[in-house]
């Protein structure tokens, strides 16, 4: 009966393991069962999560029976990421999370353990200083083929001292010692054939170490230096302790290349594509498997989160510097004995066994098997396998990784970034290979049209498409290739497009549509005017007309969207329909019939205010202001009244100017008479006559100057009247007089 139960259990357990494990394991990994458990399939790569920050999470899944181990073979450069991110799950109540790996002694510590310390790149002289007392053989440069064998005593530096040269003074050598043939430099003293020899180090061609153990130690140190590149592989052993057949998972983080997106926009070949319709968007993710494992039939998750990640050296052990403190005199250095904290060997082993069983989370560790016979262990394992139904393993395989199950030290689980998350099932990418993975094939609302920017040098618009993201997915940025049916149209750069938003992308030049400038005109008309404190405010209306001829040579109707950069205070009069404002640009939509022509008439209007300083204008300037078309009558009357006052000023100024001219003539005559008197004798009838004329002229000149002052005061009074008039004149805004046959 026992044999029958055992045979049935083994068959059922093999079927359960085959149905719940992945198809492909990591190269160099295997499940090892320290106890005599039945066979279980190794955990294989089941899921890969790639993030946009250049990291990936690799999740493995498999079955174990009893207490088993999984060995990972990783490059040295990957161990730090694995040790810092490794998580476990044991779905059968076992205990997981113990990891063992060979310690990586720092190179400096390793090199210091050899008899010859080659740490910090020692020179030949520094190496020879470590070989004092060692037998060596020196091959000399001169004389050639000369070798000296002996034991190193020491190395010393000798040089020459040159005092100030004086006529007849001898050269005093270093330490007043004998002359050295080799000159200044380092010398090696060796004891050879019962003699001391002094050999210049620069005359040594090669050095042989005669001690075999020293040579082997130096070779081992060099092997330790050569064993440092990160391409060398290191084993990491994962422990799963428990009873029965269980589904286990583990996952870790590795540095991965950035994944990129490319899109294909397949437009329908229908000629009625100018109206909004559904195109097809294909999203492809370019992923690279730069790891040493095959991604065979795994689930690939491409995530848009940006987790923070860094590399910390967890693989290399750290050593603390410790000072060497001498023991004080009289200290008794004897072993210490404590009443608690140490137990006997048998009791200690039993206590550690119980502690390991409790720490495993109630799953039953390997300690329980250690105190039962082998037959009892096999029976319990068989009973556990038969008691675990097949549906339980399948249900556990369908659930997500739970880092809290079976691991004692975990405190909380991560949160998936909500930006976007693409799941691809059953993807295969061989090691050191890349793949283009289709992750999105969905209808997409797309509107095709021709996009033309007014003022550009080309006369042909661009083929463009307005894409609305109604896929309920976030579209990451990438290259967009556009096809119409099976015909390539062009490419564009798709920016990040959240769900519900739309963008316009141009992808080709449409040579079947031509847009050429035809005519430009501008008209300015007065709307209203007002006067306040001698300032005339004229509110004008400017109307600009631009005409463009559009020619369509295609056999179907085209939709043209023309854009122009115009300030917001302009009002669009024509076209009356299909005008929108987007990103500080007006867009005009025009439909062109098949093989036909159309005219794009853009009429824009803007109101501007012009300020004229009336107090600074003369009569001619005011007369020019009156020429403004549509100037209100009250404004015209006020300006004309000001002109009347200014004419009074002008007349009085003319009188002042005439008086000034007569004064200048009188001053000229006075100067001439004085010059004549100076040239004549004082006692003569002519002299007396000229003196009489000069006195009369002086009296007349004084009269003119008094008259000029009175006239200038009159001018000032008239000018003050003009200024006072402007300051007191206030006319509110008055509509302009419409021109005959024209309405605004």
C-alpha positions as CSV (number, residue, x, y, z in Angstrom):
1,X,0.0,0.0,0.0
2,X,2.8,2.4,0.8
3,X,4.5,1.8,-2.6
4,X,1.2,2.4,-4.4
5,X,0.6,5.7,-2.7
6,X,4.2,6.8,-3.4
7,X,3.9,5.9,-7.1
8,X,0.6,7.8,-7.5
9,X,2.0,10.8,-5.7
10,X,5.1,11.0,-7.8
11,X,3.0,10.9,-11.0
12,X,0.7,13.7,-9.7
13,X,3.6,15.8,-8.5
14,X,5.4,15.6,-11.9
15,X,2.2,16.7,-13.7
16,X,1.8,19.7,-11.4
17,X,5.4,20.8,-11.8
18,X,5.2,20.5,-15.6
19,X,2.0,22.6,-15.8
20,X,3.2,25.5,-13.6
21,X,6.7,26.3,-14.5
22,X,8.2,28.5,-17.2
23,X,9.8,27.0,-20.3
24,X,13.2,28.7,-20.1
25,X,15.6,29.1,-17.2
26,X,18.6,31.4,-16.9
27,X,21.8,30.0,-18.2
28,X,23.9,28.4,-15.5
29,X,21.0,28.2,-13.0
30,X,19.6,25.1,-11.4
31,X,17.5,24.0,-8.5
32,X,19.4,22.0,-5.9
33,X,17.7,20.0,-3.2
34,X,19.9,19.4,-0.2
35,X,17.4,16.9,1.2
36,X,16.0,13.8,-0.5
37,X,13.0,15.5,-2.2
38,X,11.4,14.7,-5.5
39,X,12.5,16.6,-8.6
40,X,11.2,20.1,-9.3
41,X,11.5,22.1,-12.5
42,X,13.9,25.1,-12.2
43,X,12.5,28.6,-12.0
44,X,12.6,30.3,-15.5
45,X,12.3,33.8,-16.6
46,X,8.5,34.6,-16.8
47,X,8.2,38.4,-16.9
48,X,10.3,41.4,-17.8
49,X,9.4,45.0,-16.7
50,X,11.2,47.7,-18.7
51,X,11.1,51.3,-17.4
52,X,11.9,54.5,-19.4
53,X,14.8,55.3,-17.0
54,X,17.0,52.5,-18.3
55,X,16.3,49.8,-15.7
56,X,14.4,46.5,-15.9
57,X,12.9,44.1,-13.4
58,X,13.3,40.4,-14.2
59,X,10.8,38.0,-12.6
60,X,11.3,34.2,-12.4
61,X,8.8,31.6,-11.6
62,X,9.1,27.9,-10.9
63,X,8.3,25.1,-8.5
64,X,10.3,23.7,-5.6
65,X,9.9,20.6,-3.4
66,X,11.0,20.8,0.2
67,X,14.1,22.8,0.8
68,X,15.9,23.7,-2.5
69,X,18.2,26.3,-3.9
70,X,18.4,28.2,-7.1
71,X,21.8,29.4,-8.4
72,X,22.2,32.5,-10.6
73,X,25.3,33.1,-12.6
74,X,25.8,36.9,-12.9
75,X,28.5,39.2,-14.1
76,X,30.3,41.1,-11.3
77,X,29.0,44.4,-12.5
78,X,25.4,43.1,-12.1
79,X,25.7,41.8,-8.5
80,X,25.2,45.2,-6.8
81,X,21.9,45.8,-8.6
82,X,20.7,42.2,-7.8
83,X,21.7,42.4,-4.1
84,X,20.0,45.8,-3.7
85,X,16.7,44.8,-5.4
86,X,16.1,41.1,-5.0
87,X,12.6,40.1,-3.7
88,X,11.1,36.6,-3.1
89,X,7.7,34.9,-2.9
90,X,7.0,31.4,-1.6
91,X,3.3,30.6,-2.2
92,X,3.3,27.4,-0.2
93,X,4.0,28.9,3.2
94,X,7.7,28.3,3.0
95,X,10.5,30.7,3.9
96,X,12.5,32.5,1.2
97,X,14.9,35.4,1.2
98,X,18.2,33.9,2.2
99,X,21.0,34.6,-0.3
100,X,24.5,33.3,-0.3
101,X,27.3,34.3,-2.6
102,X,31.1,34.2,-2.5
103,X,32.7,37.1,-0.7
104,X,34.5,39.6,-2.8
105,X,37.6,40.6,-0.9
106,X,38.8,44.1,-1.9
107,X,41.8,43.9,-4.2
108,X,43.9,46.0,-1.8
109,X,43.2,43.5,1.0
110,X,43.9,40.6,-1.3
111,X,47.2,42.0,-2.5
112,X,48.3,42.7,1.0
113,X,47.9,39.1,2.0
114,X,50.7,38.0,-0.4
115,X,54.4,38.1,0.6
116,X,55.0,40.6,-2.2
117,X,52.6,43.6,-2.0
118,X,51.9,44.9,-5.5
119,X,49.1,47.2,-4.3
120,X,49.4,50.9,-5.4
121,X,51.6,50.0,-8.4
122,X,55.0,49.6,-6.8
123,X,58.1,50.4,-8.8
124,X,61.0,48.0,-9.3
125,X,63.0,49.7,-6.5
126,X,60.0,49.3,-4.1
127,X,59.7,45.7,-5.0
128,X,63.4,45.1,-4.4
129,X,63.1,46.7,-1.0
130,X,60.5,44.0,-0.1
131,X,63.0,41.3,-1.2
132,X,65.7,42.2,1.4
133,X,67.5,39.0,2.3
134,X,66.1,37.1,-0.6
135,X,68.4,35.4,-3.2
136,X,68.2,37.0,-6.6
137,X,70.1,36.8,-9.9
138,X,70.8,40.1,-11.6
139,X,71.5,40.3,-15.4
140,X,73.7,43.3,-16.0
141,X,73.8,45.5,-19.1
142,X,77.5,46.1,-18.9
143,X,79.5,44.0,-19.2
144,X,77.2,42.0,-21.5
145,X,76.0,38.5,-20.5
146,X,77.2,39.1,-16.9
147,X,75.0,37.8,-14.1
148,X,75.4,38.3,-10.4
149,X,73.7,36.0,-7.9
150,X,73.4,37.0,-4.2
151,X,71.1,38.1,-1.4
152,X,69.8,41.7,-1.2
153,X,71.2,43.7,1.7
154,X,69.7,47.1,1.0
155,X,69.1,49.9,-1.5
156,X,70.6,53.3,-1.2
157,X,70.8,56.5,-3.2
158,X,74.2,58.1,-4.0
159,X,74.8,61.4,-5.7
160,X,77.5,64.1,-6.3
161,X,77.7,67.5,-4.5
162,X,79.1,70.3,-6.7
163,X,80.3,73.4,-4.6
164,X,80.8,76.8,-6.3
165,X,83.7,76.3,-8.7
166,X,86.9,78.2,-8.0
167,X,90.1,78.1,-9.8
168,X,92.1,75.1,-8.7
169,X,89.4,73.7,-6.3
170,X,88.8,69.9,-6.5
171,X,85.4,68.3,-6.8
172,X,84.1,67.1,-3.4
173,X,82.0,63.9,-3.8
174,X,79.0,62.9,-1.8
175,X,79.9,62.2,1.8
176,X,83.5,62.6,0.8
177,X,83.2,58.9,-0.3
178,X,85.0,57.2,-3.1
179,X,84.1,57.9,-6.7
180,X,81.3,55.7,-8.0
181,X,81.6,54.5,-11.6
182,X,77.8,54.6,-12.2
183,X,77.4,58.2,-11.1
184,X,74.5,59.5,-9.1
185,X,71.4,57.3,-8.6
186,X,70.0,54.2,-6.8
187,X,72.4,51.3,-6.0
188,X,71.7,47.8,-4.7
189,X,74.0,46.1,-2.3
190,X,74.0,42.3,-2.5
191,X,76.0,39.6,-0.7
192,X,77.4,37.4,-3.4
193,X,80.1,34.7,-2.9
194,X,81.1,36.0,0.5
195,X,81.6,39.4,-1.0
196,X,79.6,42.7,-0.8
197,X,78.9,44.2,-4.2
198,X,77.6,47.7,-5.0
199,X,75.7,47.6,-8.3
200,X,73.9,50.6,-10.0
201,X,70.2,49.9,-10.4
202,X,70.2,51.4,-13.8
203,X,72.8,48.9,-15.0
204,X,70.4,46.0,-14.1
205,X,68.7,44.6,-17.1
206,X,66.6,41.9,-15.4
207,X,66.0,40.4,-12.0
208,X,65.2,36.7,-11.2
209,X,63.8,35.7,-7.9
210,X,65.4,32.4,-6.9
211,X,62.8,31.6,-4.2
212,X,60.1,29.4,-5.8
213,X,57.4,30.3,-3.1
214,X,58.0,34.0,-3.7
215,X,57.6,33.5,-7.4
216,X,54.3,31.7,-6.9
217,X,53.1,34.4,-4.5
218,X,53.8,37.1,-7.1
219,X,51.9,35.1,-9.7
220,X,48.9,34.7,-7.4
221,X,48.9,38.5,-6.8
222,X,49.0,39.1,-10.5
223,X,46.1,36.7,-11.0
224,X,44.1,38.6,-8.4
225,X,44.7,41.9,-10.4
226,X,43.7,40.2,-13.7
227,X,40.6,38.8,-12.1
228,X,39.0,42.3,-11.6
229,X,37.0,43.0,-14.8
230,X,33.3,43.0,-14.4
231,X,32.8,40.5,-17.2
232,X,33.7,37.6,-14.9
233,X,30.8,35.7,-13.6
234,X,29.9,35.1,-10.0
235,X,27.3,32.6,-8.5
236,X,24.5,33.7,-6.3
237,X,22.5,31.0,-4.4
238,X,18.9,31.6,-3.4
239,X,17.3,29.4,-0.7
240,X,13.7,28.3,-0.5
241,X,12.9,26.4,2.7
242,X,9.7,24.6,3.3
243,X,7.7,21.4,2.8
244,X,5.9,20.0,-0.2
245,X,5.6,21.2,-3.8
246,X,5.2,25.0,-4.0
247,X,5.2,27.8,-6.5
248,X,8.0,30.3,-5.9
249,X,9.0,33.5,-7.5
250,X,11.8,36.0,-7.3
251,X,12.7,39.2,-9.1
252,X,15.6,41.6,-9.3
253,X,16.6,44.8,-11.0
254,X,19.2,45.2,-13.7
255,X,20.4,48.0,-15.9
256,X,18.9,47.8,-19.3
257,X,19.0,49.9,-22.5
258,X,16.3,52.5,-23.0
259,X,13.3,51.2,-24.9
260,X,12.0,53.4,-27.7
261,X,8.7,53.8,-29.5
262,X,7.9,53.9,-33.3
263,X,4.5,54.3,-34.8
264,X,2.9,53.5,-38.1
265,X,-0.2,55.5,-39.0
266,X,-2.2,53.6,-41.7
267,X,-4.6,56.1,-43.4
268,X,-7.5,54.7,-45.3
269,X,-7.1,55.0,-49.1
270,X,-10.5,56.5,-49.5
271,X,-10.6,59.9,-51.3
272,X,-13.1,61.1,-48.7
273,X,-10.5,61.3,-46.1
274,X,-10.8,65.1,-45.6
275,X,-13.6,64.4,-43.1
276,X,-12.8,63.0,-39.6
277,X,-12.4,59.2,-39.8
278,X,-10.7,56.3,-38.1
279,X,-7.2,55.4,-39.2
280,X,-5.2,52.6,-37.7
281,X,-2.2,53.3,-35.4
282,X,0.4,50.6,-34.9
283,X,2.7,51.2,-31.9
284,X,6.1,49.3,-31.9
285,X,8.4,49.2,-29.0
286,X,12.1,48.6,-29.7
287,X,13.6,46.7,-26.8
288,X,17.1,45.3,-26.4
289,X,18.0,42.1,-24.5
290,X,21.6,42.9,-23.5
291,X,21.5,40.3,-20.7
292,X,23.0,36.8,-20.8
293,X,19.6,35.1,-20.6
294,X,17.1,34.3,-23.3
295,X,13.7,35.9,-23.0
296,X,11.8,32.8,-24.1
297,X,8.0,33.2,-24.1
298,X,8.0,35.7,-21.3
299,X,5.5,38.5,-20.4
300,X,6.9,41.9,-21.3
301,X,5.7,45.0,-19.5
302,X,6.8,48.3,-20.9
303,X,6.2,51.0,-18.3
304,X,6.5,54.7,-18.5
305,X,7.4,55.4,-14.9
306,X,10.6,57.2,-13.9
307,X,11.8,55.5,-10.7
308,X,15.0,56.7,-9.1
309,X,17.8,54.2,-9.4
310,X,21.4,54.2,-8.5
311,X,24.3,51.7,-8.1
312,X,25.8,51.1,-4.7
313,X,28.6,48.7,-4.1
314,X,27.0,46.0,-1.9
315,X,29.0,43.1,-3.2
316,X,32.4,44.4,-2.0
317,X,32.8,44.1,1.8
318,X,33.9,47.1,3.7
319,X,36.7,47.2,6.3
320,X,36.8,49.8,9.1
321,X,40.1,51.3,10.0
322,X,41.1,50.2,13.5
323,X,43.9,51.8,15.6
324,X,46.5,49.6,17.2
325,X,46.4,50.3,20.9
326,X,49.1,48.7,23.1
327,X,47.9,46.8,26.1
328,X,48.6,48.6,29.4
329,X,51.2,47.0,31.7
330,X,49.6,44.6,34.2
331,X,46.5,43.8,32.2
332,X,45.3,40.2,32.6
333,X,44.6,38.9,29.2
334,X,42.6,35.8,30.0
335,X,39.4,34.3,28.4
336,X,36.2,35.7,29.8
337,X,33.2,33.6,30.9
338,X,29.6,34.8,30.9
339,X,26.6,33.3,32.7
340,X,24.2,33.9,29.8
341,X,24.4,34.1,26.0
342,X,26.3,30.8,25.5
343,X,24.8,27.3,25.6
344,X,26.1,23.8,25.1
345,X,26.6,22.4,21.7
346,X,23.6,20.1,21.6
347,X,21.2,22.6,23.1
348,X,22.5,25.4,20.8
349,X,21.9,23.4,17.7
350,X,18.3,22.6,18.8
351,X,17.6,26.3,19.7
352,X,18.9,27.4,16.3
353,X,16.7,24.8,14.6
354,X,13.6,26.1,16.3
355,X,14.4,29.7,15.6
356,X,14.9,28.9,11.9
357,X,11.5,27.2,11.8
358,X,9.7,30.1,13.4
359,X,11.5,32.8,11.3
360,X,10.3,31.1,8.1
361,X,6.8,32.5,8.5
362,X,5.2,29.3,9.7
363,X,6.1,27.3,6.6
364,X,8.3,24.8,8.3
365,X,12.0,24.9,7.5
366,X,14.7,22.4,7.0
367,X,15.1,21.9,10.8
368,X,12.1,19.7,11.1
369,X,13.5,17.3,8.5
370,X,16.8,17.2,10.3
371,X,15.3,15.2,13.2
372,X,13.3,12.7,11.3
373,X,14.3,9.7,9.3
374,X,14.7,9.9,5.6
375,X,11.6,7.6,5.1
376,X,9.5,10.0,7.2
377,X,10.7,13.0,5.2
378,X,9.8,11.4,1.8
379,X,6.4,10.4,3.2
380,X,5.6,13.9,4.4
381,X,6.7,15.4,1.1
382,X,4.6,12.9,-0.9
383,X,1.6,13.6,1.4
384,X,2.0,17.4,0.8
385,X,2.2,16.9,-2.9
386,X,-0.9,14.8,-3.0
387,X,-2.8,17.2,-0.7
388,X,-2.0,20.3,-2.9
389,X,-4.5,20.2,-5.8
390,X,-3.5,21.2,-9.3
391,X,-5.9,24.2,-9.4
392,X,-4.0,25.7,-6.4
393,X,-0.7,25.8,-8.3
394,X,-2.5,27.2,-11.4
395,X,-4.2,29.9,-9.3
396,X,-0.9,30.8,-7.6
397,X,0.8,31.1,-11.0
398,X,-1.8,33.5,-12.3
399,X,-1.4,35.9,-9.4
400,X,1.1,38.7,-9.3
401,X,4.4,38.7,-7.5
402,X,3.9,39.5,-3.8
403,X,7.2,40.4,-2.2
404,X,5.6,40.1,1.3
405,X,4.8,36.4,1.1
406,X,7.5,34.2,2.5
407,X,9.9,37.0,3.3
408,X,10.3,38.2,6.8
409,X,12.1,41.5,6.2
410,X,9.8,43.1,3.7
411,X,7.7,46.0,4.9
412,X,5.7,47.4,2.0
413,X,5.2,46.8,-1.7
414,X,5.8,49.2,-4.6
415,X,3.2,51.2,-6.5
416,X,3.0,51.0,-10.3
417,X,3.4,54.4,-12.1
418,X,0.0,55.4,-13.6
419,X,1.3,57.2,-16.7
420,X,1.1,54.2,-19.1
421,X,1.7,50.5,-19.0
422,X,1.8,48.1,-21.9
423,X,1.6,44.4,-21.5
424,X,2.9,42.0,-24.1
425,X,2.4,38.2,-23.5
426,X,4.6,35.5,-24.9
427,X,7.5,37.4,-26.3
428,X,10.8,35.8,-27.2
429,X,14.1,37.7,-27.6
430,X,17.4,35.8,-27.6
431,X,20.3,37.0,-25.5
432,X,22.3,40.0,-26.9
433,X,19.6,40.6,-29.4
434,X,17.0,43.4,-30.0
435,X,13.4,43.1,-31.1
436,X,10.6,45.3,-32.4
437,X,7.5,44.4,-30.4
438,X,4.0,45.5,-31.5
439,X,2.3,46.7,-28.4
440,X,-0.6,48.7,-29.9
441,X,-2.9,48.3,-32.9
442,X,-6.0,50.4,-32.5
443,X,-8.3,52.7,-34.6
444,X,-7.4,56.3,-34.2
445,X,-9.4,59.4,-35.0
446,X,-7.5,61.2,-37.7
447,X,-8.3,64.2,-40.0
448,X,-6.1,64.8,-43.1
449,X,-5.6,68.3,-44.6
450,X,-3.0,70.5,-46.2
451,X,-1.2,72.9,-43.9
452,X,0.1,76.2,-45.3
453,X,1.9,79.0,-43.4
454,X,1.4,82.4,-44.9
455,X,4.7,84.1,-45.6
456,X,6.7,80.9,-46.1
457,X,9.0,80.7,-49.1
458,X,7.4,77.6,-50.7
459,X,4.2,77.7,-52.6
460,X,3.3,74.2,-51.7
461,X,1.6,73.3,-48.4
462,X,2.4,70.3,-46.2
463,X,0.4,67.2,-46.0
464,X,-0.7,67.0,-42.3
465,X,-2.9,65.0,-40.0
466,X,-4.7,66.0,-36.9
467,X,-4.4,63.0,-34.5
468,X,-6.8,62.7,-31.6
469,X,-5.8,60.2,-28.9
470,X,-9.0,58.3,-28.3
471,X,-7.2,55.0,-27.6
472,X,-7.6,55.3,-23.8
473,X,-3.8,54.9,-23.7
474,X,-1.0,57.3,-23.2
475,X,1.1,57.5,-26.3
476,X,4.8,58.0,-25.6
477,X,7.0,60.1,-28.0
478,X,8.5,58.3,-31.0
479,X,8.9,58.3,-34.8
480,X,5.7,58.3,-36.8
481,X,5.6,56.8,-40.2
482,X,2.5,57.5,-42.3
483,X,1.1,55.2,-45.0
484,X,-2.0,55.6,-47.2
485,X,-3.0,52.1,-47.6
486,X,0.3,50.4,-48.6
487,X,1.9,53.6,-50.0
488,X,4.5,55.4,-47.9
489,X,3.6,59.1,-47.4
490,X,6.2,60.5,-45.0
491,X,7.4,60.6,-41.4
492,X,6.9,62.9,-38.4
493,X,8.1,63.1,-34.8
494,X,5.2,62.1,-32.5
495,X,5.4,64.0,-29.2
496,X,3.9,62.7,-25.9
497,X,0.2,62.5,-26.5
498,X,-2.0,62.0,-23.4
499,X,-5.4,60.4,-23.7
500,X,-8.0,62.8,-25.1
501,X,-5.6,65.4,-26.5
502,X,-4.8,66.0,-30.2
503,X,-1.9,67.4,-32.1
504,X,-1.2,68.2,-35.8
505,X,1.7,66.6,-37.5
506,X,3.0,67.4,-41.0
507,X,4.7,64.5,-42.9
508,X,5.2,65.5,-46.6
509,X,5.0,68.3,-49.1
510,X,1.9,68.3,-51.2
511,X,3.0,69.2,-54.7
512,X,-0.6,68.8,-56.1
513,X,-1.7,72.0,-54.3
514,X,-0.3,75.4,-55.0
515,X,-0.9,78.6,-53.0
516,X,0.3,82.0,-54.6
517,X,-0.1,85.5,-53.4
518,X,-2.4,87.7,-55.6
519,X,-3.2,91.1,-54.1
520,X,-2.8,93.4,-51.0
521,X,-4.8,96.5,-50.1
522,X,-5.2,98.6,-46.9
523,X,-7.9,101.2,-46.0
524,X,-8.0,103.5,-43.0
525,X,-11.2,105.3,-41.8
526,X,-12.1,107.5,-38.9
527,X,-14.5,106.1,-36.3
528,X,-14.6,108.8,-33.7
529,X,-12.7,111.9,-32.4
530,X,-12.3,113.8,-29.2
531,X,-10.4,116.8,-27.8
532,X,-9.0,117.1,-24.3
533,X,-6.3,119.5,-23.1
534,X,-5.2,120.4,-26.6
535,X,-4.9,116.7,-27.6
536,X,-6.9,115.4,-30.5
537,X,-7.7,111.7,-30.2
538,X,-8.5,110.1,-33.5
539,X,-9.8,106.5,-33.4
540,X,-9.1,104.9,-36.7
541,X,-10.2,101.6,-38.3
542,X,-7.7,99.8,-40.5
543,X,-8.8,97.2,-42.9
544,X,-6.3,94.9,-44.7
545,X,-7.2,92.6,-47.6
546,X,-5.0,89.7,-48.7
547,X,-5.9,87.5,-51.7
548,X,-4.3,84.1,-52.5
549,X,-5.0,81.9,-55.5
550,X,-5.2,78.2,-54.7
551,X,-4.9,75.6,-57.5
552,X,-5.7,71.9,-56.9
553,X,-4.4,69.5,-59.6
554,X,-5.5,66.4,-57.7
555,X,-8.5,64.4,-58.7
556,X,-10.2,64.7,-55.3
557,X,-11.3,67.6,-53.1
558,X,-8.6,69.0,-50.8
559,X,-8.9,70.9,-47.5
560,X,-6.4,73.7,-47.0
561,X,-5.7,75.1,-43.5
562,X,-3.7,78.4,-43.9
563,X,-2.0,79.9,-40.8
564,X,-1.0,83.5,-40.3
565,X,0.8,85.1,-37.3
566,X,-1.4,88.1,-36.4
567,X,-1.8,89.8,-33.1
568,X,-5.0,89.1,-31.1
569,X,-6.4,92.7,-31.5
570,X,-7.1,92.0,-35.2
571,X,-10.6,91.0,-36.1
572,X,-11.1,88.5,-39.0
573,X,-13.9,89.7,-41.4
574,X,-13.3,87.2,-44.1
575,X,-13.6,84.2,-44.4
576,X,-16.7,84.2,-42.3
577,X,-16.4,80.5,-41.5
578,X,-13.7,78.1,-40.7
579,X,-11.5,80.5,-38.7
580,X,-9.9,79.6,-35.4
581,X,-7.2,81.0,-33.2
582,X,-4.5,78.5,-32.1
583,X,-1.1,79.3,-30.5
584,X,-1.2,83.0,-31.4
585,X,-2.0,82.1,-35.0
586,X,-5.2,82.4,-37.0
587,X,-6.1,79.3,-39.1
588,X,-8.3,79.5,-42.2
589,X,-10.0,76.5,-43.6
590,X,-10.7,76.4,-47.4
591,X,-12.0,73.5,-49.5
592,X,-10.7,73.3,-53.1
593,X,-12.7,71.2,-55.6
594,X,-11.1,68.4,-57.6
595,X,-8.9,69.8,-60.4
596,X,-10.2,73.2,-59.5
597,X,-9.3,76.6,-58.2
598,X,-10.3,78.8,-55.3
599,X,-9.4,82.2,-53.8
600,X,-8.5,82.6,-50.2
601,X,-9.6,86.1,-49.2
602,X,-8.4,87.2,-45.8
603,X,-9.9,90.5,-44.6
604,X,-8.7,91.7,-41.2
605,X,-9.7,94.8,-39.2
606,X,-8.1,96.6,-36.3
607,X,-8.9,99.8,-34.4
608,X,-6.0,102.1,-33.6
609,X,-5.9,105.4,-31.7
610,X,-3.9,108.4,-33.0
611,X,-3.0,111.4,-30.7
612,X,-2.3,114.8,-32.3
613,X,-0.9,117.7,-30.1
614,X,-3.0,120.7,-31.3
615,X,-1.1,123.2,-29.1
616,X,2.1,122.5,-31.1
617,X,0.5,123.0,-34.5
618,X,0.5,126.2,-36.5
619,X,-2.3,127.4,-38.8
620,X,-1.0,125.3,-41.7
621,X,-0.8,122.2,-39.4
622,X,-4.4,122.7,-38.2
623,X,-5.5,123.2,-41.7
624,X,-3.9,119.8,-42.5
625,X,-5.8,118.2,-39.5
626,X,-9.0,119.5,-41.0
627,X,-8.4,117.5,-44.1
628,X,-9.0,114.3,-42.1
629,X,-12.0,112.5,-43.6
630,X,-15.0,112.1,-41.4
631,X,-13.9,114.6,-38.7
632,X,-17.0,115.5,-36.6
633,X,-18.4,119.0,-37.1
634,X,-17.9,120.1,-33.4
635,X,-14.2,119.1,-33.7
636,X,-14.0,121.1,-37.0
637,X,-15.6,124.1,-35.4
638,X,-13.3,124.0,-32.4
639,X,-10.2,123.8,-34.6
640,X,-11.5,126.7,-36.8
641,X,-12.1,128.9,-33.7
642,X,-8.6,128.2,-32.6
643,X,-7.3,129.1,-36.1
644,X,-9.2,132.4,-35.8
645,X,-7.4,133.1,-32.5
646,X,-4.1,132.1,-34.0
647,X,-4.7,134.5,-36.9
648,X,-5.0,137.4,-34.4
649,X,-1.7,136.2,-33.0
650,X,-0.3,136.1,-36.5
651,X,-1.5,139.6,-37.4
652,X,-0.1,141.1,-34.2
653,X,3.1,139.2,-34.8
654,X,3.4,140.7,-38.2
655,X,3.1,144.2,-36.7
656,X,5.8,143.4,-34.3
657,X,7.9,142.1,-37.1
658,X,7.4,145.4,-39.1
659,X,8.4,147.5,-36.1
660,X,11.4,145.4,-35.6
661,X,12.4,146.0,-39.2
662,X,12.1,149.8,-38.8
663,X,14.2,149.7,-35.6
664,X,16.9,147.8,-37.4
665,X,16.9,150.5,-40.2
666,X,17.0,153.4,-37.6
667,X,19.9,151.6,-35.9
668,X,21.7,151.3,-39.2
669,X,21.2,155.0,-40.0
670,X,22.4,156.0,-36.6
671,X,25.6,154.0,-37.0
672,X,26.2,155.6,-40.4
673,X,25.8,159.2,-39.0
674,X,28.1,158.5,-36.0
675,X,30.8,157.2,-38.4
676,X,30.4,160.5,-40.5
677,X,30.8,162.7,-37.4
678,X,34.0,160.9,-36.5
679,X,35.5,161.7,-39.9
680,X,34.6,165.5,-39.9
681,X,35.8,168.5,-38.0
682,X,33.7,169.4,-35.0
683,X,33.6,173.1,-36.0
684,X,31.8,173.2,-39.3
685,X,28.2,173.7,-40.6
686,X,28.0,170.1,-41.9
687,X,29.1,168.7,-38.6
688,X,26.3,170.6,-36.8
689,X,23.7,169.4,-39.4
690,X,24.7,165.8,-39.0
691,X,24.7,166.1,-35.2
692,X,21.1,167.5,-35.4
693,X,20.0,164.6,-37.6
694,X,21.6,162.1,-35.2
695,X,19.7,163.5,-32.2
696,X,16.4,163.4,-34.1
697,X,17.1,159.8,-35.1
698,X,17.8,158.8,-31.5
699,X,14.5,160.2,-30.4
700,X,12.7,158.3,-33.2
701,X,14.5,155.0,-32.3
702,X,13.5,155.3,-28.7
703,X,9.9,155.8,-29.8
704,X,10.0,152.6,-32.0
705,X,11.4,150.5,-29.2
706,X,8.6,151.6,-26.9
707,X,6.1,150.8,-29.6
708,X,7.7,147.3,-30.1
709,X,7.3,146.5,-26.4
710,X,3.6,147.4,-26.5
711,X,3.0,145.4,-29.7
712,X,4.9,142.4,-28.2
713,X,2.7,142.5,-25.2
714,X,-0.3,142.4,-27.4
715,X,1.1,139.3,-29.1
716,X,1.6,137.6,-25.8
717,X,-2.0,138.4,-24.8
718,X,-3.2,136.8,-28.0
719,X,-1.1,133.7,-27.6
720,X,-2.3,133.3,-24.0
721,X,-5.8,133.5,-25.3
722,X,-5.1,130.6,-27.7
723,X,-3.5,128.5,-24.9
724,X,-6.4,129.2,-22.6
725,X,-8.8,128.2,-25.3
726,X,-7.2,124.8,-25.8
727,X,-7.1,124.2,-22.1
728,X,-10.7,125.0,-21.7
729,X,-11.9,123.1,-24.8
730,X,-13.1,119.6,-24.0
731,X,-15.1,117.7,-26.6
732,X,-16.1,114.1,-25.7
733,X,-15.7,111.3,-28.2
734,X,-17.9,112.0,-31.2
735,X,-18.7,109.6,-34.0
736,X,-17.1,110.5,-37.3
737,X,-19.2,111.8,-40.2
738,X,-19.8,108.9,-42.6
739,X,-18.6,109.4,-46.1
740,X,-21.3,109.6,-48.8
741,X,-22.2,106.1,-50.2
742,X,-20.1,104.4,-47.5
743,X,-21.1,102.9,-44.2
744,X,-18.9,101.5,-41.5
